[in-house]
Amino acid sequence: MKKTVVLLFLFMTALLPVMSATPLLAEDNAAVPVVQEQERIWTVRVSSFSKADTAWNFMSYLKGEGYKPIMVYLYDSKGNGWRVVQIGDYPTRSQARVAGRIFKKRTGLDYLIRSMPIALLEERTLDSRRSPIPSNKAVPTARAAAAARTDRAAVEESSAVSQKLVGAPESLFYELDQRDVLRATGHRQQNVILARIMIRRGYVEDGLRLYARLLRIYPDDVELREEYIGALIDSGEIEKSAAMLRDWLGHDPHSPRALRQEARLRLLSGDYSVQINSLDYLLRLRPGDTDSLSAKAYGSQQGGDWLSAIESFSELIDAEPHNYEARQALSSLLMERRPRLVLTPSVYLQSDESVTTTLGSRFSMQLTDQTRGEFYYANTRIYRPQQDGVEKINKDVNQAAILFKRDFNRVFTGIVGVGAFEGTASGVSGALGFDWRIHEPGTFSAMIDYDNPWLDEPSAANYEGRYSQLSLTYDGFYNDEWGLFLNGQLRQYKLESDRNYGAKGIYNIILTRRVLADPDLFVSYSFYRSFFKYDDENYKPFEVVDNESIHTLSASFSKSICDTIVFQAAGGIRMDEFKNSPSYFGGPSLAFRLGRFELSLDYEYSSDSGLAGGGETQFLSGGIGYVF
């Protein structure tokens, strides 16, 4: 009895936000003038409630997840009031769509994109539980209501009357209240909806038990069985879902529903070849099936078969021309794999009047299905005027290199390169390494660089400075929230005709936390440790920092202003254990995408250069890219 009461409570509490939400009008039912486009705002509507306590509890949940939701009080066509919870307001529909997709990916909750007048948004926003409820200005006549609907249709092609609700098809909830819904749906559908909402709200075990009980009541319902297995897979019940699929396929080896879920299961376990085979079989049974095409496209992309992914995404877009996510995925794949040319100019200013200017260029293209080639050339000029006790520097360094990256499988990429340089000295450089995705959110990399020009210390340019390096790196990001970066380096420096100057050891640890999803806001803590040992204590033509032990707190911010412009900013404070005062750094950046052109502009100021002489630095860089 107690268990039944608990389930009934969960049923009523969980269903209320969805089932009792009738279509909401963006305006009252009274006739209103046509609103100019610039006076409207686009919002991401995530739920609506009739009960105040439930609405404010949901607001508290979103705030705990890092969002800044607002509550707007709107009336439906019957004059019923609803507390509508929205996240963000945006000047364009595309920005709101991006925010909605990020919200759904992070929370698993549905959303709607709706526009409304800015004046109405300000008038109907509820700031707290004590905020007075705005009055309904609707005119209770059929003629006035019809006039209002006509005016709204002139404002928006899709009127507010036809808006869909969160979590259920419009045909089920259109102009219905909770009692109507319960009368309109049978026992099976009511409980299926309840199971979905239980899982969405975090009552996963209760929702799965309800699915299992329904399947015992309706054992021949293949749609219900497919949904239950899908819920098991989403909840990480891999063994149980695999056992049910084996039993299902044992009785019906050609069931499209069973094969589709098996493909999902194979995708999660990393068995991409079996997944693609299952989907190919489904597509032979049902050519053009968009669900199978979509699963194959994303599975091929994750499995590293980018050619198959491009082909499947193209077929999917032909079948669903308005599939925005598929178009975005295809565009990203083409941008990544097509030939690309990037120019990277930069200027580095130091307090001792050293100026380092670099004009770099990089051309990369796919040579074969598995191999990508890259050509790099850069000209670097290092200049510092003569000063008391400081020698003059005036050097030009030219570098050129060819790099090859080969994907041996979906988790392992080999890297090899060769190059040459001249200016401070002349020589041949080399590179050898690999990237190994040891698990889904994390990659381990190793790289050996041989005989590169020493450019980060200006004084080294006068002594034919070069270095060789071994670098080991782990870079992972977990649950779209936590990031961990580990790096260790061992460098050997040489001056003047292969004379060993010293060795430097470095290790760096960075822990990152994502605070907000839209706009993106990250905070980080890092610890950097380095130590330098001279090969000959009697030979020190210039000073190098012997020891560094630096703690850094930083934050970075990113916001899409529109479809083509992204604004970013980063900054922080450092404390070196070997120095008496902290230092700080920061600066903004802008990125533009105009068709196949990509432009960027970055600036950073630092109050401490990190070199032996110390002093502030400024770094200005840019990028001009073109995808062929």
C-alpha positions in Angstrom: 0.0 0.0 0.0 2.8 2.4 0.9 4.6 1.7 -2.3 1.4 2.4 -4.3 0.9 5.7 -2.5 4.6 6.7 -3.3 4.1 5.8 -7.0 0.8 7.7 -7.1 2.6 10.8 -5.6 5.4 10.6 -8.1 2.8 10.1 -10.9 0.9 13.3 -10.0 4.0 15.4 -9.3 5.9 14.3 -12.4 3.0 14.5 -14.8 1.8 17.8 -13.7 4.5 19.9 -15.4 3.9 18.2 -18.8 0.3 16.9 -18.8 -1.3 20.0 -17.4 0.5 22.3 -19.8 -1.9 23.5 -22.4 -0.7 25.5 -25.4 0.3 29.0 -24.2 -0.3 32.1 -26.2 2.6 34.5 -26.6 0.1 37.3 -26.1 -3.3 37.6 -24.4 -6.4 36.9 -26.4 -7.2 40.5 -26.9 -6.5 42.0 -30.4 -3.0 43.5 -30.5 -1.2 45.4 -33.1 1.4 43.7 -35.3 4.8 43.8 -33.5 7.8 44.8 -35.4 10.5 42.1 -35.7 13.1 44.1 -33.8 10.7 44.3 -30.8 10.6 40.6 -30.3 12.9 38.2 -28.5 13.5 34.5 -28.9 13.3 32.3 -25.8 14.1 28.7 -24.9 10.9 27.4 -23.2 11.7 24.3 -21.0 8.5 23.6 -19.0 5.2 25.1 -17.9 3.3 24.6 -14.6 -0.1 25.3 -13.1 1.1 24.9 -9.5 3.4 27.6 -8.1 5.4 25.3 -5.8 6.2 22.9 -8.5 7.2 25.7 -10.8 9.6 27.3 -8.3 11.0 23.9 -7.3 11.9 23.4 -11.0 13.5 26.9 -11.1 15.6 25.9 -8.1 16.7 22.7 -9.8 17.8 24.7 -12.9 19.7 27.2 -10.8 21.5 24.3 -9.1 22.6 23.1 -12.6 24.2 26.5 -13.3 21.4 28.1 -15.4 19.8 31.5 -14.9 16.1 30.7 -15.6 13.2 33.1 -15.6 9.5 32.5 -15.0 6.9 34.1 -17.2 3.1 34.1 -16.5 1.0 33.4 -19.6 -2.6 32.6 -20.3 -4.0 30.0 -22.7 -7.0 30.4 -24.9 -9.3 29.3 -22.1 -8.0 31.9 -19.8 -6.0 29.5 -17.6 -2.8 30.8 -16.3 0.6 29.0 -16.5 4.0 29.6 -15.0 6.4 29.1 -18.0 10.1 28.5 -17.2 12.5 29.8 -19.8 16.3 29.9 -20.1 17.9 32.8 -21.8 16.5 35.3 -24.3 18.2 35.8 -27.7 17.9 38.2 -30.6 17.9 35.4 -33.2 16.2 32.1 -33.5 19.5 30.3 -34.4 21.1 31.4 -31.1 18.1 30.1 -29.1 18.3 26.8 -31.0 22.0 26.4 -30.0 21.1 27.1 -26.4 18.2 24.6 -26.5 20.3 21.8 -28.0 23.0 22.3 -25.3 20.3 22.3 -22.6 18.8 19.0 -23.9 22.2 17.3 -24.2 23.1 18.3 -20.6 19.8 17.6 -18.9 17.9 15.2 -21.1 14.8 17.5 -21.0 12.9 18.8 -24.0 12.5 22.4 -25.0 10.6 24.7 -27.3 11.9 27.8 -29.2 9.3 30.6 -29.1 9.4 34.3 -29.8 7.5 36.9 -27.9 7.4 40.7 -27.6 10.1 42.2 -25.3 7.5 44.4 -23.6 5.3 41.3 -22.8 8.4 39.5 -21.5 9.2 42.3 -19.1 5.5 42.7 -18.1 4.9 39.0 -17.3 8.2 38.0 -15.7 7.8 36.8 -12.1 10.9 37.7 -10.0 10.0 35.7 -6.9 7.2 33.6 -5.2 5.8 36.9 -3.9 5.5 38.6 -7.3 1.9 39.5 -8.1 0.2 37.5 -10.9 -0.3 39.7 -14.0 -3.9 40.1 -15.0 -5.4 38.6 -18.2 -6.3 41.3 -20.6 -8.2 39.0 -22.9 -11.6 40.2 -24.3 -14.1 37.4 -23.7 -15.8 37.6 -27.0 -15.4 35.2 -29.9 -15.0 38.1 -32.3 -12.2 39.7 -30.3 -10.5 36.3 -29.9 -10.7 35.7 -33.7 -9.2 39.2 -34.3 -6.4 38.4 -31.9 -5.6 35.2 -33.7 -5.6 37.0 -37.1 -3.1 39.6 -35.7 -0.9 37.0 -34.3 -0.8 35.1 -37.6 0.4 38.3 -39.3 3.2 38.5 -36.8 4.3 34.8 -36.9 3.8 32.2 -39.6 3.4 29.6 -36.8 0.9 31.1 -34.4 1.0 30.6 -30.7 -2.2 28.7 -30.8 -0.4 25.8 -32.7 2.5 25.7 -30.4 3.6 22.2 -29.2 4.1 21.3 -25.5 7.2 20.0 -23.7 7.4 16.2 -23.6 4.4 15.1 -25.6 2.9 15.4 -29.1 0.7 18.3 -29.9 -2.2 16.1 -30.9 -2.4 14.7 -27.4 -2.3 17.9 -25.3 -3.7 20.5 -27.7 -6.3 22.5 -25.7 -6.7 19.8 -23.0 -6.3 20.0 -19.3 -5.1 17.1 -17.1 -8.5 15.5 -16.7 -9.0 15.5 -20.4 -5.6 13.9 -21.0 -6.4 11.1 -18.5 -9.7 10.4 -20.2 -8.2 10.6 -23.7 -5.4 8.0 -23.1 -5.6 4.4 -22.1 -3.9 2.6 -19.3 -0.9 1.6 -21.4 -0.2 5.1 -22.7 -0.7 6.8 -19.3 1.9 4.5 -17.8 4.3 4.8 -20.6 4.2 8.6 -20.2 4.7 8.1 -16.5 7.7 5.8 -17.0 9.3 8.3 -19.4 8.9 11.2 -16.9 10.1 9.1 -13.9 13.4 8.4 -15.8 13.7 12.0 -16.9 13.2 13.4 -13.4 15.8 11.0 -12.0 13.6 8.2 -10.7 15.3 5.7 -13.0 14.8 2.5 -11.1 11.1 3.2 -10.6 10.7 4.0 -14.3 12.4 0.8 -15.4 10.3 -1.2 -13.0 7.1 0.3 -14.5 8.3 -0.5 -18.0 9.0 -4.1 -16.9 5.5 -4.4 -15.4 3.9 -3.0 -18.5 5.8 -5.5 -20.7 4.4 -8.4 -18.6 0.9 -7.0 -19.2 1.5 -6.4 -22.9 4.1 -9.1 -23.9 3.4 -8.8 -27.6 3.8 -5.0 -27.8 7.0 -4.7 -29.8 7.0 -0.9 -29.6 6.9 -1.1 -25.8 9.6 -3.7 -25.8 11.8 -1.5 -28.0 11.3 1.5 -25.7 12.0 -0.5 -22.6 15.3 -1.8 -24.1 16.2 1.7 -25.2 15.6 3.0 -21.6 17.8 0.1 -20.2 20.6 1.1 -22.6 20.4 4.8 -21.7 20.5 3.9 -18.0 23.7 1.7 -18.4 21.9 -1.6 -17.9 24.0 -3.2 -20.7 23.8 -6.8 -19.7 20.1 -6.9 -19.1 19.4 -5.1 -22.4 21.8 -7.4 -24.3 20.0 -10.5 -22.8 16.6 -9.2 -23.9 17.9 -8.4 -27.4 19.4 -11.9 -27.7 16.0 -13.4 -26.7 14.2 -11.1 -29.1 16.5 -11.8 -32.1 16.4 -15.5 -31.3 12.6 -15.5 -31.9 12.7 -12.9 -34.7 16.2 -12.5 -36.2 15.0 -10.0 -38.8 13.1 -7.6 -36.5 14.0 -4.0 -37.5 13.2 -2.7 -34.0 15.5 -5.3 -32.4 18.3 -4.7 -34.9 18.1 -1.0 -34.4 18.5 -1.3 -30.6 21.3 -3.8 -31.1 23.1 -1.3 -33.3 22.8 1.3 -30.4 24.2 -1.2 -28.0 27.1 -2.0 -30.3 27.8 1.7 -30.6 28.1 2.2 -26.9 30.4 -0.8 -26.5 32.6 0.5 -29.3 31.9 -2.5 -31.6 31.4 -0.2 -34.6 31.8 -2.8 -37.4 28.9 -5.0 -36.0 26.8 -1.9 -35.5 27.3 -0.7 -39.1 26.5 -4.3 -40.4 23.2 -4.3 -38.5 22.3 -0.9 -39.8 23.3 -1.9 -43.4 21.0 -4.9 -43.1 18.1 -2.6 -41.9 18.7 -0.3 -44.8 18.5 -3.1 -47.2 15.1 -4.1 -45.6 13.9 -0.5 -45.5 15.9 1.7 -48.0 15.9 5.3 -46.9 14.9 4.7 -43.3 15.9 7.9 -41.6 16.4 6.4 -38.1 18.8 3.9 -39.5 20.6 6.4 -41.7 21.0 8.8 -38.7 22.4 6.0 -36.5 24.8 4.9 -39.2 26.0 8.5 -39.8 26.8 9.2 -36.2 28.1 5.6 -35.6 30.5 6.0 -38.6 31.6 9.4 -37.4 32.4 8.0 -33.9 34.0 4.9 -35.4 36.5 7.0 -37.4 35.0 6.2 -40.9 34.6 9.8 -42.0 33.9 8.9 -45.6 30.9 6.7 -44.7 29.7 9.3 -42.2 29.7 12.0 -45.0 27.8 9.7 -47.3 25.2 8.7 -44.6 24.7 12.3 -43.5 24.2 13.4 -47.1 21.6 10.7 -47.6 19.9 11.7 -44.4 19.8 15.4 -45.4 18.3 14.4 -48.8 15.5 12.6 -46.9 15.1 15.3 -44.3 16.2 18.7 -45.8 15.4 20.5 -42.5 17.5 18.3 -40.2 19.6 21.0 -38.7 21.8 18.7 -36.6 22.7 16.5 -39.5 23.6 19.6 -41.6 25.8 20.9 -38.8 27.6 17.5 -38.5 28.1 17.2 -42.2 29.5 20.7 -42.4 31.9 20.1 -39.6 33.1 16.9 -41.2 33.7 18.6 -44.6 35.4 21.5 -42.9 37.7 19.1 -41.0 38.6 16.9 -44.0 38.8 19.3 -46.8 42.1 21.1 -47.8 42.7 24.0 -45.5 45.1 27.0 -45.6 45.7 29.1 -42.5 47.9 32.2 -42.0 48.8 33.0 -38.4 50.5 36.4 -37.9 51.6 37.4 -34.3 53.5 40.0 -32.4 55.1 39.4 -29.0 56.3 42.5 -27.0 58.5 42.2 -23.9 59.5 44.8 -21.3 63.2 44.8 -22.4 62.0 46.2 -25.7 62.3 42.7 -27.4 59.9 42.4 -30.3 59.2 39.0 -31.9 57.1 38.9 -35.0 56.0 35.8 -36.7 54.2 35.1 -40.0 53.2 31.5 -40.1 51.3 29.5 -42.7 49.9 26.0 -42.7 48.4 24.0 -45.5 46.8 20.6 -44.7 44.8 18.1 -46.8 43.6 14.5 -46.8 46.1 12.4 -48.8 44.3 9.1 -48.4 41.3 7.8 -46.4 43.6 7.4 -43.4 46.5 9.8 -44.0 46.5 13.6 -43.7 49.5 15.7 -44.7 50.5 19.1 -43.5 53.0 21.7 -44.7 54.2 24.4 -42.4 56.3 27.5 -43.1 57.1 30.4 -40.7 59.3 33.5 -40.8 60.2 34.8 -37.3 62.0 38.1 -36.7 63.6 38.8 -33.3 64.7 42.3 -32.6 66.0 44.0 -29.4 68.0 47.3 -29.4 71.4 47.8 -27.8 71.1 48.9 -24.2 73.4 49.2 -21.1 74.4 45.7 -20.3 72.0 44.2 -22.8 73.3 43.0 -26.2 71.5 43.8 -29.5 69.4 41.1 -31.2 68.5 41.3 -34.9 67.8 37.8 -36.3 65.5 36.3 -38.9 64.6 32.6 -38.6 62.9 30.6 -41.4 61.3 27.3 -40.7 59.7 24.7 -43.0 58.3 21.3 -42.1 56.2 18.5 -43.5 54.0 16.4 -41.1 52.0 13.3 -41.8 49.2 11.9 -39.5 47.9 8.4 -40.2 44.8 6.9 -38.5 45.7 3.2 -37.9 42.3 2.7 -36.3 39.7 4.8 -34.6 41.8 5.2 -31.4 45.4 5.4 -32.6 47.0 8.0 -34.8 50.7 7.9 -35.7 52.6 11.2 -36.4 55.9 11.7 -38.3 57.5 14.8 -39.7 60.7 16.3 -41.0 61.8 20.0 -41.4 64.6 22.4 -41.8 65.5 25.9 -40.5 68.0 28.6 -40.9 68.7 32.0 -39.4 70.2 31.7 -36.0 71.7 28.5 -37.1 70.8 26.0 -39.7 69.8 22.4 -39.4 67.3 19.6 -39.9 64.4 19.0 -37.5 62.4 15.8 -37.0 59.2 14.8 -35.1 57.8 11.3 -34.2 54.8 10.5 -32.0 51.3 9.3 -31.6 47.8 10.1 -30.3 46.1 7.3 -28.4 42.5 7.6 -27.2 42.8 5.4 -24.2 39.1 5.9 -23.3 36.2 7.9 -24.7 36.8 11.2 -22.9 40.6 11.1 -22.8 43.6 11.0 -25.1 47.3 10.1 -24.3 49.9 11.7 -26.6 53.6 11.2 -26.9 55.9 13.3 -29.1 59.7 13.5 -29.7 60.9 16.8 -31.4 64.5 16.9 -32.6 66.6 20.0 -33.1 64.1 22.9 -33.2 65.2 26.5 -33.1 65.1 28.0 -29.6 62.7 31.0 -30.0 61.0 31.6 -26.6 64.2 33.1 -25.1 65.2 36.1 -27.3 68.9 36.0 -26.2 69.3 32.5 -27.5 69.0 33.8 -31.0 72.5 35.3 -30.8 74.0 31.9 -29.8 72.5 29.6 -32.4 70.1 28.2 -29.8 68.3 24.9 -30.4 66.6 22.3 -28.4 65.2 18.7 -28.5 62.2 17.6 -26.5 60.3 14.6 -25.2 56.7 15.4 -24.3 54.0 13.2 -22.7 50.4 14.5 -22.4 47.0 13.3 -21.2 43.9 15.4 -22.0 40.4 14.4 -21.0 37.0 15.9 -20.4 34.5 14.0 -18.3 30.7 14.3 -18.5 31.0 17.6 -20.3 31.8 19.2 -16.9 35.3 18.2 -15.6 38.6 18.4 -17.5 42.0 17.1 -16.6 45.2 18.0 -18.4 48.6 16.4 -17.5 51.8 17.2 -19.3 55.5 16.4 -18.7 58.4 17.6 -20.8 62.2 17.0 -20.9 64.2 19.4 -23.0 67.9 19.5 -23.9 69.2 22.9 -25.0 72.3 23.5 -27.2 74.2 26.6 -28.2 77.0 27.4 -30.7 77.8 24.3 -32.8 76.2 21.6 -30.7 77.5 22.7 -27.3 75.2 21.4 -24.5 73.9 24.4 -22.6 71.5 22.7 -20.1 68.4 20.5 -19.5 65.0 21.6 -18.4 62.3 19.5 -16.8 58.6 20.6 -16.8 55.4 19.2 -15.6 52.0 20.8 -15.6 48.6 19.8 -14.1 45.3 21.6 -15.0 41.9 20.8 -13.5 39.0 22.5 -15.2 35.3 22.8 -14.2 32.5 23.9 -16.6 30.3 26.3 -14.7 27.9 27.3 -17.4 26.9 25.7 -20.7 25.5 28.8 -22.6 27.4 31.0 -22.5 30.3 28.7 -21.9 32.2 29.5 -18.6 35.1 27.5 -17.4 37.2 27.9 -14.2 40.6 26.2 -13.8 43.3 25.6 -11.3 46.8 24.7 -12.6 50.2 23.9 -11.1 53.3 24.4 -13.2 56.8 23.2 -12.1 60.0 23.6 -14.0 63.7 23.3 -13.1 66.8 24.1 -15.3 70.3 22.6 -14.8 73.3 24.2 -16.6 75.6 21.7 -18.3 78.6 24.0 -17.4 78.2 26.4 -14.5 81.1 28.5 -15.9 79.4 29.0 -19.3 76.3 31.3 -18.9 76.1 33.8 -21.8 72.6 34.7 -20.7 70.4 33.8 -17.7 67.7 31.2 -17.6 65.0 30.9 -14.9 66.4 28.1 -12.7 63.2 27.2 -10.8 59.5 27.9 -11.2 56.6 26.6 -9.0 53.5 28.4 -10.2 49.9 28.1 -8.9 47.3 29.6 -11.3 43.6 30.3 -10.9 41.9 31.3 -14.2 38.6 31.5 -16.0 37.5 31.5 -19.6 34.3 32.7 -21.2 32.8 32.0 -24.6 29.6 33.4 -26.2 28.2 33.1 -29.7 27.0 36.6 -30.6 25.4 35.2 -33.7 25.9 32.4 -36.2 29.1 33.9 -37.5 30.7 35.6 -34.5 32.1 34.1 -31.2 33.4 36.3 -28.4 35.9 34.8 -25.9 37.8 36.1 -22.9 40.2 34.5 -20.5 42.2 35.7 -17.5 43.6 34.7 -14.2 46.2 35.2 -11.4 49.5 33.4 -10.8 51.6 32.9 -7.8 55.2 31.7 -8.1 56.6 30.2 -4.9 60.0 31.7 -5.8 58.7 35.3 -6.2 57.3 37.7 -3.7 54.3 39.0 -5.6 51.6 37.5 -7.7 51.2 38.2 -11.4 48.1 38.3 -13.6 47.1 37.9 -17.2 44.1 38.2 -19.5 42.6 39.3 -22.7 39.8 39.0 -25.2 39.5 37.2 -28.6 37.0 37.2 -31.5 36.4 34.5 -34.0 34.4 34.9 -37.3 33.2 32.3 -39.8 32.1 33.7 -43.1 31.3 30.8 -45.4 34.6 29.0 -46.0 36.6 31.8 -44.4 37.6 31.7 -40.8 39.1 34.7 -39.0 40.3 35.2 -35.5 41.9 38.0 -33.4 43.5 37.5 -30.0 45.2 39.7 -27.4 46.8 38.8 -24.1 48.5 40.9 -21.5 50.7 39.4 -18.7 52.3 41.3 -15.9 55.2 38.8 -15.8 57.0 37.3 -18.8 58.3 34.2 -16.9 61.8 34.9 -18.3 64.9 35.7 -16.2 64.4 39.4 -16.7 60.7 39.4 -15.7 58.6 42.3 -16.8 55.2 42.6 -18.5 54.4 41.2 -21.9 51.8 41.7 -24.6 50.9 39.2 -27.3 48.7 39.9 -30.3 47.9 37.2 -32.8 45.4 36.5 -35.5 44.4 33.8 -38.0 43.0 33.8 -41.5 41.8 30.5 -42.7 40.2 29.2 -45.9 38.6 25.8 -46.5 38.8 24.7 -50.1 
